[in-house]
Amino acid sequence: MKANYLKLHLALSIVFFPFLLSAQESAETDSSDSIAITILIVFIIVCAIISGIYNFFKKRRCPHCKRRFCLVEVDRKSLGVVRTRQIKNPDGTYRTERDIRYQITKQCRHCGGQVTFKEVCRASD
Ligand SMILES: [Zn+2]
């Protein structure tokens, strides 16, 4: 879920980027407006990077003893396929790509505390 939050941030930045650029073009006569839009674009990108770094560390931190990079995966349970799609290979054949939701349990190497979360992973065959 936290990785999805990051993806949402990045997707929003990418979706609004062309819109902001076109707004910047039309406002070229007013330089203070284009500066404000440039600052807004930089602000959105910086926010996306900061939330990405924050999530990266938060996801790898033990919630019990607060140590970082100590969680080891001990269990992974499939909760079913979320989405299926056909992808065309360069040679003309098709392969199936599936987004599978997992319930993942990780255990801390230091205190033995467990944390369980859900994550969507992509698999193709
Ligand atoms: Zn711990």
Backbone and ligand atoms as CSV (ligand in chain L), in Angstrom:
chain,resi,resn,atom,element,x,y,z
A,1,MET,N,N,0.835,-1.205,0.000
A,1,MET,CA,C,0.000,0.000,0.000
A,1,MET,C,C,0.873,1.259,0.000
A,2,LYS,N,N,2.017,1.203,0.715
A,2,LYS,CA,C,2.886,2.373,0.785
A,2,LYS,C,C,3.569,2.609,-0.558
A,3,ALA,N,N,3.942,1.521,-1.238
A,3,ALA,CA,C,4.545,1.639,-2.567
A,3,ALA,C,C,3.532,2.236,-3.540
A,4,ASN,N,N,2.257,1.858,-3.389
A,4,ASN,CA,C,1.211,2.400,-4.248
A,4,ASN,C,C,1.045,3.895,-4.018
A,5,TYR,N,N,1.203,4.312,-2.779
A,5,TYR,CA,C,1.105,5.728,-2.426
A,5,TYR,C,C,2.177,6.516,-3.167
A,6,LEU,N,N,3.378,5.961,-3.228
A,6,LEU,CA,C,4.476,6.605,-3.955
A,6,LEU,C,C,4.146,6.676,-5.436
A,7,LYS,N,N,3.625,5.560,-5.987
A,7,LYS,CA,C,3.284,5.523,-7.407
A,7,LYS,C,C,2.227,6.581,-7.712
A,8,LEU,N,N,1.276,6.754,-6.811
A,8,LEU,CA,C,0.216,7.753,-6.992
A,8,LEU,C,C,0.822,9.139,-7.084
A,9,HIS,N,N,1.779,9.415,-6.197
A,9,HIS,CA,C,2.456,10.702,-6.194
A,9,HIS,C,C,3.143,10.956,-7.522
A,10,LEU,N,N,3.889,9.946,-7.988
A,10,LEU,CA,C,4.630,10.078,-9.241
A,10,LEU,C,C,3.669,10.213,-10.410
A,11,ALA,N,N,2.591,9.428,-10.402
A,11,ALA,CA,C,1.603,9.473,-11.484
A,11,ALA,C,C,0.966,10.853,-11.549
A,12,LEU,N,N,0.612,11.404,-10.401
A,12,LEU,CA,C,0.017,12.736,-10.361
A,12,LEU,C,C,0.978,13.777,-10.915
A,13,SER,N,N,2.262,13.666,-10.541
A,13,SER,CA,C,3.264,14.607,-11.038
A,13,SER,C,C,3.364,14.517,-12.553
A,14,ILE,N,N,3.368,13.280,-13.079
A,14,ILE,CA,C,3.509,13.077,-14.527
A,14,ILE,C,C,2.257,13.558,-15.258
A,15,VAL,N,N,1.082,13.291,-14.685
A,15,VAL,CA,C,-0.181,13.675,-15.325
A,15,VAL,C,C,-0.308,15.192,-15.401
A,16,PHE,N,N,0.078,15.880,-14.323
A,16,PHE,CA,C,-0.104,17.321,-14.287
A,16,PHE,C,C,1.042,18.088,-14.933
A,17,PHE,N,N,2.134,17.424,-15.204
A,17,PHE,CA,C,3.315,18.096,-15.755
A,17,PHE,C,C,3.029,18.762,-17.111
A,18,PRO,N,N,2.462,18.045,-18.117
A,18,PRO,CA,C,2.179,18.693,-19.406
A,18,PRO,C,C,1.175,19.831,-19.265
A,19,PHE,N,N,0.192,19.638,-18.390
A,19,PHE,CA,C,-0.823,20.666,-18.147
A,19,PHE,C,C,-0.167,21.950,-17.632
A,20,LEU,N,N,0.766,21.783,-16.704
A,20,LEU,CA,C,1.448,22.937,-16.137
A,20,LEU,C,C,2.353,23.594,-17.166
A,21,LEU,N,N,2.977,22.767,-18.020
A,21,LEU,CA,C,3.850,23.316,-19.057
A,21,LEU,C,C,3.048,24.158,-20.044
A,22,SER,N,N,1.869,23.659,-20.462
A,22,SER,CA,C,1.049,24.414,-21.414
A,22,SER,C,C,0.537,25.691,-20.762
A,23,ALA,N,N,0.235,25.624,-19.482
A,23,ALA,CA,C,-0.191,26.816,-18.755
A,23,ALA,C,C,0.948,27.833,-18.728
A,24,GLN,N,N,2.176,27.307,-18.623
A,24,GLN,CA,C,3.345,28.179,-18.595
A,24,GLN,C,C,3.526,28.892,-19.931
A,25,GLU,N,N,3.313,28.170,-21.048
A,25,GLU,CA,C,3.459,28.755,-22.385
A,25,GLU,C,C,2.489,29.910,-22.597
A,26,SER,N,N,1.229,29.696,-22.178
A,26,SER,CA,C,0.215,30.719,-22.421
A,26,SER,C,C,0.443,31.948,-21.544
A,27,ALA,N,N,1.192,31.798,-20.489
A,27,ALA,CA,C,1.406,32.902,-19.558
A,27,ALA,C,C,2.791,33.532,-19.730
A,28,GLU,N,N,3.380,33.335,-20.929
A,28,GLU,CA,C,4.750,33.794,-21.133
A,28,GLU,C,C,4.892,35.320,-21.046
A,29,THR,N,N,3.812,36.035,-21.369
A,29,THR,CA,C,3.880,37.495,-21.313
A,29,THR,C,C,4.044,37.982,-19.873
A,30,ASP,N,N,3.481,37.222,-18.930
A,30,ASP,CA,C,3.591,37.598,-17.520
A,30,ASP,C,C,4.669,36.731,-16.879
A,31,SER,N,N,5.848,37.282,-16.650
A,31,SER,CA,C,6.977,36.475,-16.181
A,31,SER,C,C,6.787,36.005,-14.739
A,32,SER,N,N,6.073,36.781,-13.903
A,32,SER,CA,C,5.888,36.372,-12.502
A,32,SER,C,C,5.024,35.120,-12.415
A,33,ASP,N,N,4.063,34.970,-13.362
A,33,ASP,CA,C,3.221,33.772,-13.399
A,33,ASP,C,C,4.051,32.538,-13.750
A,34,SER,N,N,4.924,32.664,-14.757
A,34,SER,CA,C,5.709,31.505,-15.182
A,34,SER,C,C,6.711,31.095,-14.106
A,35,ILE,N,N,7.211,32.067,-13.366
A,35,ILE,CA,C,8.115,31.736,-12.244
A,35,ILE,C,C,7.344,30.960,-11.180
A,36,ALA,N,N,6.117,31.416,-10.887
A,36,ALA,CA,C,5.282,30.739,-9.882
A,36,ALA,C,C,4.996,29.302,-10.311
A,37,ILE,N,N,4.715,29.099,-11.614
A,37,ILE,CA,C,4.416,27.747,-12.112
A,37,ILE,C,C,5.665,26.868,-12.056
A,38,THR,N,N,6.829,27.453,-12.401
A,38,THR,CA,C,8.079,26.695,-12.320
A,38,THR,C,C,8.339,26.259,-10.880
A,39,ILE,N,N,8.114,27.178,-9.938
A,39,ILE,CA,C,8.297,26.845,-8.513
A,39,ILE,C,C,7.338,25.727,-8.120
A,40,LEU,N,N,6.083,25.799,-8.620
A,40,LEU,CA,C,5.085,24.773,-8.306
A,40,LEU,C,C,5.523,23.406,-8.832
A,41,ILE,N,N,6.059,23.370,-10.082
A,41,ILE,CA,C,6.515,22.109,-10.677
A,41,ILE,C,C,7.660,21.522,-9.840
A,42,VAL,N,N,8.625,22.398,-9.499
A,42,VAL,CA,C,9.772,21.945,-8.691
A,42,VAL,C,C,9.280,21.435,-7.341
A,43,PHE,N,N,8.308,22.147,-6.754
A,43,PHE,CA,C,7.752,21.767,-5.453
A,43,PHE,C,C,7.115,20.373,-5.521
A,44,ILE,N,N,6.333,20.120,-6.597
A,44,ILE,CA,C,5.674,18.810,-6.757
A,44,ILE,C,C,6.726,17.706,-6.898
A,45,ILE,N,N,7.770,17.953,-7.706
A,45,ILE,CA,C,8.811,16.943,-7.914
A,45,ILE,C,C,9.545,16.668,-6.602
A,46,VAL,N,N,9.880,17.744,-5.869
A,46,VAL,CA,C,10.582,17.592,-4.584
A,46,VAL,C,C,9.715,16.799,-3.604
A,47,CYS,N,N,8.399,17.103,-3.561
A,47,CYS,CA,C,7.475,16.380,-2.681
A,47,CYS,C,C,7.456,14.890,-3.021
A,48,ALA,N,N,7.431,14.585,-4.333
A,48,ALA,CA,C,7.396,13.187,-4.773
A,48,ALA,C,C,8.668,12.466,-4.341
A,49,ILE,N,N,9.831,13.146,-4.477
A,49,ILE,CA,C,11.116,12.529,-4.106
A,49,ILE,C,C,11.170,12.312,-2.595
A,50,ILE,N,N,10.746,13.334,-1.819
A,50,ILE,CA,C,10.798,13.231,-0.353
A,50,ILE,C,C,9.874,12.115,0.134
A,51,SER,N,N,8.651,12.042,-0.422
A,51,SER,CA,C,7.724,10.991,0.029
A,51,SER,C,C,8.250,9.617,-0.369
A,52,GLY,N,N,8.961,9.539,-1.506
A,52,GLY,CA,C,9.559,8.271,-1.929
A,52,GLY,C,C,10.639,7.818,-0.963
A,53,ILE,N,N,11.526,8.748,-0.559
A,53,ILE,CA,C,12.601,8.429,0.389
A,53,ILE,C,C,12.004,8.055,1.745
A,54,TYR,N,N,11.003,8.822,2.179
A,54,TYR,CA,C,10.343,8.572,3.466
A,54,TYR,C,C,9.729,7.175,3.493
A,55,ASN,N,N,9.014,6.819,2.400
A,55,ASN,CA,C,8.384,5.500,2.335
A,55,ASN,C,C,9.420,4.383,2.271
A,56,PHE,N,N,10.535,4.640,1.568
A,56,PHE,CA,C,11.599,3.647,1.438
A,56,PHE,C,C,12.123,3.266,2.823
A,57,PHE,N,N,12.378,4.267,3.676
A,57,PHE,CA,C,12.914,3.987,5.006
A,57,PHE,C,C,11.831,3.448,5.942
A,58,LYS,N,N,10.606,3.990,5.822
A,58,LYS,CA,C,9.522,3.558,6.711
A,58,LYS,C,C,9.195,2.083,6.491
A,59,LYS,N,N,9.249,1.666,5.220
A,59,LYS,CA,C,8.898,0.292,4.873
A,59,LYS,C,C,9.932,-0.697,5.421
A,60,ARG,N,N,11.180,-0.253,5.578
A,60,ARG,CA,C,12.259,-1.137,6.020
A,60,ARG,C,C,12.578,-0.977,7.500
A,61,ARG,N,N,11.693,-0.297,8.222
A,61,ARG,CA,C,11.949,-0.054,9.640
A,61,ARG,C,C,11.042,-0.930,10.487
A,62,CYS,N,N,11.630,-1.551,11.530
A,62,CYS,CA,C,10.847,-2.380,12.444
A,62,CYS,C,C,9.968,-1.472,13.303
A,63,PRO,N,N,8.634,-1.687,13.311
A,63,PRO,CA,C,7.758,-0.822,14.106
A,63,PRO,C,C,7.872,-1.072,15.609
A,64,HIS,N,N,8.523,-2.196,15.991
A,64,HIS,CA,C,8.609,-2.538,17.421
A,64,HIS,C,C,9.860,-1.940,18.064
A,65,CYS,N,N,11.036,-2.166,17.456
A,65,CYS,CA,C,12.278,-1.677,18.062
A,65,CYS,C,C,12.863,-0.486,17.311
A,66,LYS,N,N,12.198,-0.047,16.227
A,66,LYS,CA,C,12.552,1.152,15.451
A,66,LYS,C,C,13.892,1.038,14.714
A,67,ARG,N,N,14.459,-0.185,14.618
A,67,ARG,CA,C,15.708,-0.317,13.877
A,67,ARG,C,C,15.413,-0.436,12.393
A,68,ARG,N,N,16.381,0.001,11.579
A,68,ARG,CA,C,16.185,-0.020,10.128
A,68,ARG,C,C,16.893,-1.217,9.501
A,69,PHE,N,N,16.377,-1.626,8.329
A,69,PHE,CA,C,16.957,-2.694,7.509
A,69,PHE,C,C,17.152,-3.996,8.287
A,70,CYS,N,N,16.172,-4.355,9.131
A,70,CYS,CA,C,16.288,-5.575,9.913
A,70,CYS,C,C,15.126,-6.531,9.649
A,71,LEU,N,N,14.214,-6.183,8.720
A,71,LEU,CA,C,13.041,-7.023,8.482
A,71,LEU,C,C,13.344,-8.075,7.415
A,72,VAL,N,N,13.021,-9.328,7.741
A,72,VAL,CA,C,13.243,-10.452,6.832
A,72,VAL,C,C,11.895,-11.103,6.550
A,73,GLU,N,N,11.634,-11.407,5.268
A,73,GLU,CA,C,10.351,-12.012,4.897
A,73,GLU,C,C,10.285,-13.439,5.419
A,74,VAL,N,N,9.207,-13.766,6.154
A,74,VAL,CA,C,9.038,-15.122,6.685
A,74,VAL,C,C,7.823,-15.820,6.090
A,75,ASP,N,N,6.868,-15.046,5.547
A,75,ASP,CA,C,5.659,-15.667,4.985
A,75,ASP,C,C,5.090,-14.796,3.871
A,76,ARG,N,N,4.598,-15.476,2.819
A,76,ARG,CA,C,3.973,-14.758,1.698
A,76,ARG,C,C,2.767,-15.568,1.256
A,77,LYS,N,N,1.582,-14.971,1.420
A,77,LYS,CA,C,0.344,-15.671,1.093
A,77,LYS,C,C,-0.355,-14.940,-0.050
A,78,SER,N,N,-0.725,-15.679,-1.108
A,78,SER,CA,C,-1.406,-15.060,-2.239
A,78,SER,C,C,-2.869,-14.817,-1.903
A,79,LEU,N,N,-3.354,-13.607,-2.167
A,79,LEU,CA,C,-4.760,-13.256,-1.915
A,79,LEU,C,C,-5.564,-13.202,-3.207
A,80,GLY,N,N,-4.926,-13.584,-4.324
A,80,GLY,CA,C,-5.645,-13.636,-5.596
A,80,GLY,C,C,-5.136,-12.643,-6.620
A,81,VAL,N,N,-5.575,-12.827,-7.855
A,81,VAL,CA,C,-5.146,-11.982,-8.971
A,81,VAL,C,C,-5.994,-10.708,-9.002
A,82,VAL,N,N,-5.330,-9.572,-9.046
A,82,VAL,CA,C,-6.017,-8.277,-9.086
A,82,VAL,C,C,-6.340,-7.901,-10.520
A,83,ARG,N,N,-5.379,-8.136,-11.438
A,83,ARG,CA,C,-5.555,-7.718,-12.821
A,83,ARG,C,C,-4.746,-8.640,-13.732
A,84,THR,N,N,-5.305,-8.949,-14.907
A,84,THR,CA,C,-4.626,-9.777,-15.907
A,84,THR,C,C,-4.604,-9.020,-17.224
A,85,ARG,N,N,-3.476,-9.058,-17.915
A,85,ARG,CA,C,-3.469,-8.442,-19.257
A,85,ARG,C,C,-2.512,-9.199,-20.170
A,86,GLN,N,N,-2.790,-9.080,-21.481
A,86,GLN,CA,C,-2.000,-9.743,-22.514
A,86,GLN,C,C,-0.987,-8.742,-23.059
A,87,ILE,N,N,0.279,-9.149,-23.068
A,87,ILE,CA,C,1.335,-8.284,-23.582
A,87,ILE,C,C,1.910,-8.951,-24.839
A,88,LYS,N,N,2.056,-8.174,-25.907
A,88,LYS,CA,C,2.589,-8.718,-27.160
A,88,LYS,C,C,4.110,-8.729,-27.115
A,89,ASN,N,N,4.686,-9.884,-27.440
A,89,ASN,CA,C,6.141,-10.012,-27.498
A,89,ASN,C,C,6.647,-9.482,-28.842
A,90,PRO,N,N,7.949,-9.168,-28.944
A,90,PRO,CA,C,8.492,-8.695,-30.233
A,90,PRO,C,C,8.309,-9.714,-31.364
A,91,ASP,N,N,8.249,-11.018,-31.056
A,91,ASP,CA,C,8.101,-12.034,-32.106
A,91,ASP,C,C,6.629,-12.297,-32.465
A,92,GLY,N,N,5.693,-11.522,-31.948
A,92,GLY,CA,C,4.292,-11.649,-32.341
A,92,GLY,C,C,3.448,-12.497,-31.411
A,93,THR,N,N,4.079,-13.276,-30.524
A,93,THR,CA,C,3.317,-14.097,-29.574
A,93,THR,C,C,2.904,-13.231,-28.377
A,94,TYR,N,N,2.007,-13.784,-27.582
A,94,TYR,CA,C,1.520,-13.037,-26.423
A,94,TYR,C,C,1.926,-13.729,-25.128
A,95,ARG,N,N,2.159,-12.935,-24.115
A,95,ARG,CA,C,2.379,-13.490,-22.785
A,95,ARG,C,C,1.376,-12.834,-21.833
A,96,THR,N,N,1.056,-13.562,-20.765
A,96,THR,CA,C,0.076,-13.076,-19.795
A,96,THR,C,C,0.804,-12.469,-18.609
A,97,GLU,N,N,0.392,-11.262,-18.254
A,97,GLU,CA,C,0.988,-10.596,-17.100
A,97,GLU,C,C,-0.084,-10.449,-16.033
A,98,ARG,N,N,0.245,-10.813,-14.804
A,98,ARG,CA,C,-0.740,-10.770,-13.725
A,98,ARG,C,C,-0.241,-9.907,-12.574
A,99,ASP,N,N,-1.164,-9.117,-12.028
A,99,ASP,CA,C,-0.881,-8.408,-10.786
A,99,ASP,C,C,-1.502,-9.221,-9.657
A,100,ILE,N,N,-0.665,-9.736,-8.778
A,100,ILE,CA,C,-1.139,-10.602,-7.700
A,100,ILE,C,C,-0.970,-9.885,-6.360
A,101,ARG,N,N,-2.039,-9.918,-5.567
A,101,ARG,CA,C,-1.981,-9.302,-4.241
A,101,ARG,C,C,-1.490,-10.331,-3.237
A,102,TYR,N,N,-0.465,-9.967,-2.483
A,102,TYR,CA,C,0.102,-10.859,-1.474
A,102,TYR,C,C,-0.062,-10.263,-0.084
A,103,GLN,N,N,-0.218,-11.161,0.876
A,103,GLN,CA,C,-0.109,-10.741,2.275
A,103,GLN,C,C,1.269,-11.189,2.740
A,104,ILE,N,N,2.135,-10.237,3.019
A,104,ILE,CA,C,3.523,-10.531,3.339
A,104,ILE,C,C,3.761,-10.305,4.830
A,105,THR,N,N,4.406,-11.282,5.457
A,105,THR,CA,C,4.774,-11.150,6.869
A,105,THR,C,C,6.289,-11.075,6.966
A,106,LYS,N,N,6.771,-10.043,7.647
A,106,LYS,CA,C,8.212,-9.889,7.850
A,106,LYS,C,C,8.510,-9.912,9.337
A,107,GLN,N,N,9.689,-10.452,9.643
A,107,GLN,CA,C,10.101,-10.572,11.043
A,107,GLN,C,C,11.390,-9.803,11.263
A,108,CYS,N,N,11.469,-9.159,12.421
A,108,CYS,CA,C,12.659,-8.383,12.764
A,108,CYS,C,C,13.765,-9.320,13.252
A,109,ARG,N,N,14.995,-9.076,12.754
A,109,ARG,CA,C,16.144,-9.914,13.149
A,109,ARG,C,C,16.593,-9.625,14.576
A,110,HIS,N,N,16.280,-8.437,15.083
A,110,HIS,CA,C,16.759,-8.042,16.409
A,110,HIS,C,C,15.774,-8.393,17.519
A,111,CYS,N,N,14.494,-7.969,17.356
A,111,CYS,CA,C,13.548,-8.159,18.465
A,111,CYS,C,C,12.544,-9.284,18.193
A,112,GLY,N,N,12.525,-9.809,16.960
A,112,GLY,CA,C,11.609,-10.906,16.642
A,112,GLY,C,C,10.183,-10.472,16.393
A,113,GLY,N,N,9.929,-9.188,16.444
A,113,GLY,CA,C,8.582,-8.667,16.190
A,113,GLY,C,C,8.180,-8.854,14.736
A,114,GLN,N,N,6.898,-9.104,14.508
A,114,GLN,CA,C,6.421,-9.337,13.147
A,114,GLN,C,C,5.564,-8.178,12.660
A,115,VAL,N,N,5.628,-7.961,11.357
A,115,VAL,CA,C,4.791,-6.947,10.723
A,115,VAL,C,C,4.181,-7.571,9.466
A,116,THR,N,N,2.871,-7.366,9.281
A,116,THR,CA,C,2.146,-7.925,8.140
A,116,THR,C,C,1.552,-6.794,7.317
A,117,PHE,N,N,1.751,-6.879,6.002
A,117,PHE,CA,C,1.170,-5.861,5.110
A,117,PHE,C,C,0.802,-6.510,3.782
A,118,LYS,N,N,0.010,-5.804,2.995
A,118,LYS,CA,C,-0.416,-6.310,1.682
A,118,LYS,C,C,0.303,-5.542,0.587
A,119,GLU,N,N,0.686,-6.277,-0.475
A,119,GLU,CA,C,1.412,-5.649,-1.574
A,119,GLU,C,C,1.028,-6.322,-2.880
A,120,VAL,N,N,0.935,-5.528,-3.950
A,120,VAL,CA,C,0.632,-6.084,-5.275
A,120,VAL,C,C,1.943,-6.256,-6.031
A,121,CYS,N,N,2.199,-7.487,-6.516
A,121,CYS,CA,C,3.409,-7.782,-7.275
A,121,CYS,C,C,3.021,-8.234,-8.673
A,122,ARG,N,N,3.891,-7.950,-9.630
A,122,ARG,CA,C,3.637,-8.299,-11.026
A,122,ARG,C,C,4.377,-9.589,-11.381
A,123,ALA,N,N,3.672,-10.494,-12.062
A,123,ALA,CA,C,4.295,-11.744,-12.498
A,123,ALA,C,C,3.853,-12.027,-13.921
A,124,SER,N,N,4.775,-12.530,-14.739
A,124,SER,CA,C,4.399,-12.891,-16.111
A,124,SER,C,C,4.870,-14.312,-16.423
A,125,ASP,N,N,4.133,-14.950,-17.348
A,125,ASP,CA,C,4.537,-16.320,-17.716
A,125,ASP,C,C,4.556,-16.497,-19.229
L,1,ZN,ZN,ZN,12.577,-5.035,15.874
